[in-house]
Structure formats: structure tokens, C-alpha cells
């Protein structure tokens, strides 16, 4: 998935109901389905994006994670506690250079 807004992929606002999400997906899936648009690479790509957005927004758990944490919340190994800690500290990366990497602090060693 890319950084595009999943709601925008379906032409919806963030407060869309489950029924609205399903209706928008079905409409767009019919429009861009590969069987209907054979050979149109742009339509095929749009179909994939719409399907990926629906896979997240139609699953209540995934949708909640996405709404709160964005695409980061959908990544394997995502740790909400680390994310919250990262946000509390103004977004400063941890010792590993990433808010999501643990790591050992080598600051106490001077022999290198």
C-alpha cells in the first residue's frame, strides 16, 4: 500500500458507515474490474488500490488501527505502545534511528 488516504481511494469521508464503504467498493470494483477493462493497466491498478482500501476499511479491527495510527498501524510487528511513546517524545527516533526499532544504547562504550 502507498501513502494515499484509504477513504479517498473509495471516494469517502472518514466518518463513512460500513454500508457506505461496501457500496462505494462494489461500485468501483465493477467499474475497474479486470474482466471489464481488459488490457487497461491503469484500471487494473485502480482496482488493486480500491480492493486494498476495502480490505482494511471493511475489517473493524484494521479500520480502527488505520484511523488511529495510519498505515503504520497495519504493518506487521506494529507496537501501539512504542508508537504512543514515540509521539509523546515529539517524534524523536530511538537508538536504532527509527521509532519502531528497539535497540541497545552504545553510549556508555568508549573503546570503539
KOLDREN-120641 format. One record per residue: residue number from 1; residue in three letters; y, z, x of N, C-alpha, C in turn. Coordinates in pm, 1 decimal, padded with zeros to 6 digits. Layout:
<recs>
+-----+-----+----------+----------+----------+----------+----------+----------+----------+----------+----------+
!   n ! res !       nv !       nw !       nu !      cav !      caw !      cau !       cv !       cw !       cu !
+-----+-----+----------+----------+----------+----------+----------+----------+----------+----------+----------+
! NUM ! ALA !        Y !        Z !        X !        Y !        Z !        X !        Y !        Z !        X !
...
+-----+-----+----------+----------+----------+----------+----------+----------+----------+----------+----------+
</recs>
This chain:
<recs>
+-----+-----+----------+----------+----------+----------+----------+----------+----------+----------+----------+
!   n ! res !       nv !       nw !       nu !      cav !      caw !      cau !       cv !       cw !       cu !
+-----+-----+----------+----------+----------+----------+----------+----------+----------+----------+----------+
!   1 ! UNK ! -00117.7 !  00000.0 !  00083.4 !  00000.0 !  00000.0 !  00000.0 !  00123.7 !  00000.0 !  00087.7 !
!   2 ! UNK !  00226.0 ! -00060.3 !  00037.8 !  00350.1 ! -00061.2 !  00113.8 !  00444.7 !  00045.7 !  00058.7 !
!   3 ! UNK !  00568.3 !  00041.8 !  00098.7 !  00663.9 !  00145.2 !  00060.2 !  00734.8 !  00117.8 ! -00071.7 !
!   4 ! UNK !  00693.5 !  00016.6 ! -00143.8 !  00759.0 ! -00014.2 ! -00270.4 !  00725.4 !  00092.3 ! -00374.8 !
!   5 ! UNK !  00818.3 !  00110.8 ! -00466.1 !  00800.3 !  00206.7 ! -00574.0 !  00690.4 !  00157.6 ! -00668.7 !
!   6 ! UNK !  00589.7 !  00240.9 ! -00690.4 !  00477.4 !  00200.3 ! -00775.4 !  00519.3 !  00179.9 ! -00919.9 !
!   7 ! UNK !  00614.4 !  00257.6 ! -00966.6 !  00663.2 !  00237.8 ! -01103.2 !  00732.5 !  00102.5 ! -01114.8 !
!   8 ! UNK !  00811.1 !  00066.9 ! -01013.5 !  00880.7 ! -00061.8 ! -01014.0 !  00780.9 ! -00177.5 ! -01012.0 !
!   9 ! UNK !  00667.6 ! -00158.5 ! -00945.5 !  00564.4 ! -00261.9 ! -00943.1 !  00523.4 ! -00300.5 ! -01085.2 !
!  10 ! UNK !  00522.9 ! -00200.4 ! -01173.0 !  00483.0 ! -00223.9 ! -01312.0 !  00603.2 ! -00243.2 ! -01404.1 !
!  11 ! UNK !  00723.7 ! -00239.9 ! -01347.9 !  00843.9 ! -00258.0 ! -01428.3 !  00875.6 ! -00138.4 ! -01516.7 !
!  12 ! UNK !  00844.4 ! -00018.8 ! -01468.3 !  00859.4 !  00103.1 ! -01547.0 !  00951.4 !  00203.8 ! -01479.3 !
!  13 ! UNK !  00994.8 !  00301.4 ! -01557.4 !  01068.9 !  00415.7 ! -01504.5 !  00969.3 !  00527.3 ! -01476.2 !
!  14 ! UNK !  01012.0 !  00623.8 ! -01395.6 !  00923.3 !  00732.4 ! -01353.0 !  00871.5 !  00816.8 ! -01469.8 !
!  15 ! UNK !  00944.9 !  00822.2 ! -01578.3 !  00903.2 !  00904.5 ! -01692.3 !  00815.1 !  00828.6 ! -01792.2 !
!  16 ! UNK !  00760.4 !  00714.9 ! -01751.1 !  00676.2 !  00634.7 ! -01839.8 !  00553.4 !  00713.5 ! -01883.9 !
!  17 ! UNK !  00514.9 !  00692.2 ! -02007.2 !  00395.1 !  00759.1 ! -02059.5 !  00269.4 !  00687.4 ! -02010.1 !
!  18 ! UNK !  00157.1 !  00752.3 ! -02027.1 !  00028.6 !  00693.2 ! -01989.3 !  00005.8 !  00562.9 ! -02065.1 !
!  19 ! UNK !  00041.6 !  00561.6 ! -02191.9 !  00024.7 !  00440.8 ! -02273.4 !  00115.0 !  00327.8 ! -02223.6 !
!  20 ! UNK !  00236.7 !  00359.6 ! -02185.0 !  00328.8 !  00258.0 ! -02132.5 !  00277.0 !  00199.9 ! -02000.5 !
!  21 ! UNK !  00221.1 !  00285.3 ! -01916.7 !  00165.6 !  00240.0 ! -01789.0 !  00050.2 !  00143.4 ! -01813.5 !
!  22 ! UNK ! -00036.9 !  00180.4 ! -01903.9 ! -00152.1 !  00095.8 ! -01935.3 ! -00108.4 ! -00038.3 ! -01993.9 !
!  23 ! UNK ! -00012.8 ! -00034.6 ! -02084.8 !  00036.2 ! -00156.4 ! -02148.9 !  00101.4 ! -00249.6 ! -02046.8 !
!  24 ! UNK !  00184.8 ! -00194.0 ! -01959.4 !  00252.4 ! -00274.5 ! -01857.4 !  00150.1 ! -00336.5 ! -01762.1 !
!  25 ! UNK !  00052.5 ! -00256.6 ! -01721.4 ! -00050.4 ! -00308.2 ! -01631.2 ! -00127.7 ! -00423.1 ! -01695.8 !
!  26 ! UNK ! -00171.6 ! -00404.6 ! -01817.1 ! -00250.0 ! -00509.3 ! -01883.9 ! -00171.4 ! -00639.6 ! -01895.9 !
!  27 ! UNK ! -00044.0 ! -00627.1 ! -01930.0 !  00041.2 ! -00745.7 ! -01941.7 !  00051.2 ! -00819.1 ! -01808.1 !
!  28 ! UNK !  00081.6 ! -00744.5 ! -01701.9 !  00099.2 ! -00805.1 ! -01570.1 ! -00032.6 ! -00854.0 ! -01511.5 !
!  29 ! UNK ! -00139.7 ! -00783.0 ! -01537.0 ! -00270.7 ! -00824.6 ! -01486.1 ! -00311.7 ! -00958.0 ! -01548.3 !
!  30 ! UNK ! -00285.2 ! -00974.0 ! -01676.5 ! -00314.8 ! -01102.9 ! -01741.8 ! -00229.4 ! -01214.8 ! -01682.4 !
!  31 ! UNK ! -00102.7 ! -01183.9 ! -01658.8 ! -00010.1 ! -01284.1 ! -01606.8 ! -00046.2 ! -01330.3 ! -01465.8 !
!  32 ! UNK ! -00088.3 ! -01236.7 ! -01380.3 ! -00112.5 ! -01268.4 ! -01240.3 ! -00259.5 ! -01276.4 ! -01201.0 !
!  33 ! UNK ! -00349.4 ! -01267.1 ! -01297.1 ! -00492.2 ! -01265.9 ! -01265.9 ! -00532.3 ! -01392.8 ! -01190.8 !
!  34 ! UNK ! -00612.5 ! -01378.1 ! -01084.4 ! -00653.8 ! -01494.5 ! -01003.7 ! -00724.8 ! -01604.7 ! -01083.0 !
!  35 ! UNK ! -00797.0 ! -01568.7 ! -01187.7 ! -00863.6 ! -01671.3 ! -01268.6 ! -00762.3 ! -01759.4 ! -01341.3 !
!  36 ! UNK ! -00647.4 ! -01703.5 ! -01371.8 ! -00543.1 ! -01777.3 ! -01442.9 ! -00450.7 ! -01852.4 ! -01346.1 !
!  37 ! UNK ! -00437.1 ! -01801.5 ! -01225.5 ! -00340.9 ! -01857.4 ! -01130.3 ! -00408.6 ! -01910.1 ! -01004.6 !
!  38 ! UNK ! -00519.7 ! -01974.9 ! -01020.1 ! -00598.9 ! -02024.6 ! -00905.8 ! -00511.1 ! -02093.3 ! -00800.8 !
!  39 ! UNK ! -00531.9 ! -02050.5 ! -00675.8 ! -00461.8 ! -02114.2 ! -00566.1 ! -00319.3 ! -02067.5 ! -00543.8 !
!  40 ! UNK ! -00269.5 ! -01980.1 ! -00627.4 ! -00133.1 ! -01930.6 ! -00612.8 ! -00138.0 ! -01797.7 ! -00536.4 !
!  41 ! UNK ! -00113.4 ! -01805.0 ! -00406.9 ! -00122.7 ! -01687.2 ! -00320.7 ! -00021.9 ! -01579.5 ! -00359.8 !
!  42 ! UNK !  00095.1 ! -01620.2 ! -00403.5 !  00198.3 ! -01523.9 ! -00444.6 !  00153.7 ! -01444.2 ! -00567.1 !
!  43 ! UNK !  00094.1 ! -01513.5 ! -00663.8 !  00043.8 ! -01446.0 ! -00783.8 ! -00072.2 ! -01353.2 ! -00749.3 !
!  44 ! UNK ! -00156.6 ! -01396.1 ! -00656.5 ! -00269.5 ! -01312.6 ! -00614.9 ! -00220.0 ! -01183.7 ! -00549.3 !
!  45 ! UNK ! -00117.9 ! -01195.6 ! -00465.9 ! -00059.8 ! -01077.7 ! -00400.4 !  00003.0 ! -00984.2 ! -00504.1 !
!  46 ! UNK !  00071.6 ! -01041.3 ! -00601.1 !  00133.4 ! -00961.3 ! -00707.5 !  00024.6 ! -00889.3 ! -00788.0 !
!  47 ! UNK ! -00085.6 ! -00957.7 ! -00815.9 ! -00196.8 ! -00896.9 ! -00888.5 ! -00251.9 ! -00776.1 ! -00812.5 !
!  48 ! UNK ! -00265.5 ! -00790.4 ! -00679.8 ! -00315.6 ! -00680.2 ! -00598.0 ! -00220.2 ! -00561.1 ! -00601.8 !
!  49 ! UNK ! -00090.2 ! -00586.5 ! -00593.1 !  00008.8 ! -00479.1 ! -00595.7 !  00010.4 ! -00408.1 ! -00730.5 !
!  50 ! UNK !  00003.7 ! -00484.8 ! -00837.1 !  00002.8 ! -00427.5 ! -00971.9 ! -00122.7 ! -00343.4 ! -00992.7 !
!  51 ! UNK ! -00235.4 ! -00393.5 ! -00945.0 ! -00362.4 ! -00319.9 ! -00958.8 ! -00360.3 ! -00190.4 ! -00878.8 !
!  52 ! UNK ! -00304.1 ! -00194.8 ! -00758.0 ! -00295.4 ! -00074.7 ! -00674.5 ! -00203.3 !  00028.8 ! -00738.7 !
!  53 ! UNK ! -00092.3 ! -00016.7 ! -00794.1 !  00000.4 !  00075.0 ! -00860.9 ! -00067.2 !  00139.7 ! -00981.0 !
!  54 ! UNK ! -00138.9 !  00060.5 ! -01058.1 ! -00207.9 !  00114.7 ! -01175.3 ! -00316.4 !  00214.3 ! -01135.8 !
!  55 ! UNK ! -00386.7 !  00188.2 ! -01027.4 ! -00492.7 !  00278.9 ! -00981.2 ! -00436.2 !  00418.0 ! -00953.1 !
!  56 ! UNK ! -00315.0 !  00424.7 ! -00904.5 ! -00252.3 !  00554.5 ! -00876.4 ! -00193.7 !  00614.8 ! -01003.5 !
!  57 ! UNK ! -00113.9 !  00537.4 ! -01075.3 ! -00039.5 !  00592.5 ! -01188.6 ! -00125.9 !  00622.4 ! -01310.4 !
!  58 ! UNK ! -00244.6 !  00563.3 ! -01317.7 ! -00333.0 !  00591.5 ! -01430.6 ! -00422.2 !  00713.0 ! -01405.4 !
!  59 ! UNK ! -00423.7 !  00761.8 ! -01283.4 ! -00501.6 !  00880.0 ! -01246.7 ! -00405.1 !  00998.3 ! -01237.3 !
!  60 ! UNK ! -00419.3 !  01093.6 ! -01326.1 ! -00322.1 !  01203.0 ! -01336.2 ! -00303.8 !  01279.1 ! -01205.1 !
!  61 ! UNK ! -00412.7 !  01304.7 ! -01134.1 ! -00403.4 !  01378.0 ! -01007.2 ! -00326.6 !  01296.4 ! -00902.5 !
!  62 ! UNK ! -00362.4 !  01168.2 ! -00890.1 ! -00293.0 !  01082.3 ! -00793.9 ! -00146.2 !  01064.2 ! -00832.0 !
!  63 ! UNK ! -00121.4 !  01050.1 ! -00960.2 !  00017.4 !  01032.3 ! -01005.3 !  00101.5 !  01155.0 ! -00972.4 !
!  64 ! UNK !  00045.3 !  01272.8 ! -00992.1 !  00117.1 !  01396.6 ! -00960.1 !  00148.1 !  01404.1 ! -00811.2 !
!  65 ! UNK !  00049.7 !  01371.8 ! -00728.1 !  00072.7 !  01370.5 ! -00583.6 !  00179.9 !  01268.7 ! -00546.2 !
!  66 ! UNK !  00171.8 !  01149.8 ! -00603.9 !  00270.0 !  01045.2 ! -00574.8 !  00410.8 !  01087.8 ! -00619.0 !
!  67 ! UNK !  00420.5 !  01144.2 ! -00737.7 !  00551.4 !  01185.9 ! -00788.6 !  00615.3 !  01293.3 ! -00701.1 !
!  68 ! UNK !  00533.8 !  01381.6 ! -00648.2 !  00587.6 !  01491.8 ! -00568.5 !  00608.7 !  01455.6 ! -00421.7 !
!  69 ! UNK !  00514.3 !  01379.4 ! -00362.9 !  00516.1 !  01354.3 ! -00219.3 !  00532.7 !  01207.5 ! -00180.9 !
!  70 ! UNK !  00538.2 !  01119.5 ! -00276.6 !  00547.0 !  00977.1 ! -00244.5 !  00413.4 !  00925.3 ! -00193.0 !
!  71 ! UNK !  00417.9 !  00814.7 ! -00123.2 !  00294.3 !  00753.6 ! -00073.1 !  00222.4 !  00842.5 !  00027.0 !
!  72 ! UNK !  00295.1 !  00929.8 !  00097.8 !  00230.4 !  01022.1 !  00190.8 !  00126.6 !  01108.1 !  00119.6 !
!  73 ! UNK !  00154.5 !  01147.4 ! -00003.3 !  00063.2 !  01232.2 ! -00078.8 ! -00069.7 !  01166.7 ! -00110.5 !
!  74 ! UNK ! -00077.3 !  01036.0 ! -00095.5 ! -00200.2 !  00962.9 ! -00126.8 ! -00285.9 !  00936.4 ! -00004.1 !
!  75 ! UNK ! -00235.2 !  00969.1 !  00111.9 ! -00307.8 !  00941.9 !  00236.3 ! -00423.3 !  01040.4 !  00254.7 !
!  76 ! UNK ! -00532.0 !  00990.8 !  00313.3 ! -00644.9 !  01078.3 !  00344.6 ! -00598.1 !  01187.7 !  00439.5 !
!  77 ! UNK ! -00641.7 !  01307.9 !  00415.3 ! -00607.3 !  01419.9 !  00502.1 ! -00469.0 !  01478.2 !  00477.3 !
!  78 ! UNK ! -00399.9 !  01430.5 !  00373.7 ! -00266.7 !  01482.6 !  00344.6 ! -00277.2 !  01631.4 !  00312.3 !
!  79 ! UNK ! -00189.2 !  01709.5 !  00371.3 ! -00187.6 !  01854.1 !  00351.2 ! -00053.2 !  01893.6 !  00288.9 !
!  80 ! UNK ! -00052.7 !  01925.8 !  00160.2 !  00073.1 !  01960.8 !  00093.9 !  00145.7 !  02078.7 !  00159.9 !
!  81 ! UNK !  00071.7 !  02174.3 !  00213.2 !  00135.6 !  02290.0 !  00276.9 !  00211.3 !  02247.6 !  00402.5 !
!  82 ! UNK !  00151.6 !  02159.7 !  00480.9 !  00220.5 !  02110.2 !  00601.3 !  00343.6 !  02030.0 !  00562.6 !
!  83 ! UNK !  00331.3 !  01951.2 !  00456.0 !  00443.8 !  01870.7 !  00410.4 !  00558.8 !  01960.7 !  00367.4 !
!  84 ! UNK !  00525.6 !  02067.1 !  00292.1 !  00628.2 !  02161.8 !  00247.5 !  00694.0 !  02228.8 !  00368.0 !
!  85 ! UNK !  00613.6 !  02266.4 !  00465.8 !  00666.5 !  02329.6 !  00586.3 !  00758.9 !  02232.2 !  00659.4 !
!  86 ! UNK !  00717.8 !  02109.5 !  00669.1 !  00798.0 !  02005.8 !  00732.9 !  00933.8 !  01992.4 !  00663.4 !
!  87 ! UNK !  00933.9 !  01991.0 !  00532.3 !  01057.8 !  01978.4 !  00456.3 !  01148.4 !  02100.4 !  00474.6 !
!  88 ! UNK !  01088.1 !  02219.9 !  00480.0 !  01166.9 !  02342.4 !  00497.8 !  01237.6 !  02345.3 !  00632.7 !
!  89 ! UNK !  01178.7 !  02280.5 !  00731.0 !  01236.7 !  02280.4 !  00865.3 !  01322.3 !  02156.5 !  00890.0 !
!  90 ! UNK !  01371.8 !  02097.9 !  00786.0 !  01463.7 !  01985.9 !  00798.1 !  01402.0 !  01856.9 !  00846.6 !
!  91 ! UNK !  01272.7 !  01842.7 !  00832.5 !  01206.4 !  01718.6 !  00869.8 !  01182.9 !  01702.8 !  01018.8 !
!  92 ! UNK !  01192.8 !  01812.1 !  01094.5 !  01169.8 !  01803.0 !  01239.1 !  01020.7 !  01790.2 !  01266.2 !
!  93 ! UNK !  00980.7 !  01694.4 !  01348.2 !  00839.0 !  01678.4 !  01377.8 !  00782.8 !  01797.6 !  01454.2 !
!  94 ! UNK !  00654.4 !  01819.3 !  01436.9 !  00586.2 !  01926.8 !  01506.4 !  00555.7 !  01888.3 !  01649.5 !
!  95 ! UNK !  00475.9 !  01969.0 !  01719.0 !  00446.0 !  01944.7 !  01859.1 !  00381.0 !  01809.3 !  01885.4 !
!  96 ! UNK !  00310.5 !  01756.1 !  01790.0 !  00244.4 !  01627.3 !  01810.0 !  00333.9 !  01509.4 !  01779.9 !
!  97 ! UNK !  00461.3 !  01534.0 !  01744.2 !  00553.6 !  01425.9 !  01716.0 !  00550.0 !  01379.7 !  01571.8 !
!  98 ! UNK !  00463.4 !  01436.8 !  01492.3 !  00451.0 !  01398.8 !  01352.6 !  00447.0 !  01525.1 !  01268.1 !
!  99 ! UNK !  00502.1 !  01519.3 !  01148.5 !  00497.4 !  01637.5 !  01063.0 !  00356.4 !  01671.0 !  01018.9 !
! 100 ! UNK !  00265.1 !  01577.5 !  01033.7 !  00131.0 !  01597.7 !  00983.2 !  00029.4 !  01617.3 !  01094.6 !
! 101 ! UNK !  00074.9 !  01614.2 !  01219.0 ! -00019.2 !  01637.2 !  01328.0 ! -00011.9 !  01783.3 !  01367.2 !
! 102 ! UNK ! -00123.8 !  01841.7 !  01388.9 ! -00126.6 !  01978.2 !  01437.9 ! -00096.3 !  01968.7 !  01584.5 !
! 103 ! UNK ! -00153.1 !  02049.2 !  01658.2 ! -00134.4 !  02029.2 !  01799.9 ! -00118.0 !  02159.4 !  01873.0 !
! 104 ! UNK ! -00127.4 !  02147.4 !  01997.0 ! -00117.6 !  02261.4 !  02086.1 !  00015.9 !  02252.5 !  02155.9 !
! 105 ! UNK !  00085.4 !  02362.0 !  02164.5 !  00214.5 !  02365.4 !  02231.2 !  00191.8 !  02386.8 !  02380.0 !
! 106 ! UNK !  00222.7 !  02286.3 !  02459.0 !  00204.8 !  02293.6 !  02603.1 !  00326.2 !  02352.2 !  02673.3 !
! 107 ! UNK !  00421.3 !  02405.5 !  02599.6 !  00545.5 !  02457.2 !  02656.1 !  00527.6 !  02567.8 !  02758.1 !
! 108 ! UNK !  00421.6 !  02645.2 !  02751.3 !  00402.1 !  02757.4 !  02841.6 !  00339.8 !  02718.6 !  02975.1 !
! 109 ! UNK !  00301.1 !  02593.6 !  02990.8 !  00237.6 !  02549.8 !  03114.8 !  00338.9 !  02481.0 !  03202.9 !
! 110 ! UNK !  00335.9 !  02514.1 !  03332.3 !  00434.0 !  02452.9 !  03422.9 !  00368.1 !  02379.0 !  03538.3 !
! 111 ! UNK !  00237.9 !  02373.4 !  03543.0 !  00170.4 !  02312.9 !  03656.9 !  00151.5 !  02162.8 !  03646.4 !
! 112 ! UNK !  00215.7 !  02098.5 !  03552.1 !  00191.4 !  01954.6 !  03535.0 !  00296.0 !  01872.7 !  03599.0 !
+-----+-----+----------+----------+----------+----------+----------+----------+----------+----------+----------+
</recs>
